[in-house]
Amino acid sequence: MSRILKCLTPLTGVLLLVLPLTPAQAQDAVAGKRAFGACMSCHSVKPGATGIGPSLAGIVGKKAGTNDPKFSYSAAMKGAPVWSEAQLDAFLADPKGAVPGNTMAMAPTRDAKKRADIIAYLKAN
């Protein structure tokens, strides 16, 4: 039995590294930083750095319309749900459809991988 465990232990470690891979883990924050470049004309990931748009520092898991106390959010954004990964993905894919009535001028991000990478970048910041 002991010999079997010695053989399985390295294999178990490899399996534990491979098996839990999920789409969320396939996100790439480095690529997300590049993709976020399109957002940087209005948004920052630096806490309190309000520009044309609010700071997005720590946005994942926050109630929409509350992340940046210095920013004047639209009523639509204040009424939107918590920014979960799924909600952020839906918003990036279709900003006007995900939060009808929001005032942000943004083209949809149609590429699912790019959206996942942007979300990974936001999660990392």
Buried (B, 14 or more C-beta within 10 A) or exposed (E): EEEEEEEEEEEEEEEEEEEEEEEEEEBBBEBBBEBBEBBEEBBBBEEEBBEEBBBBBBBBEBEBBBBBEEBEBBEBBEBBEEBEBEBBBBBBBEBBEBBEEBEBEBEBBEEEBBBBBBBBBBBEB
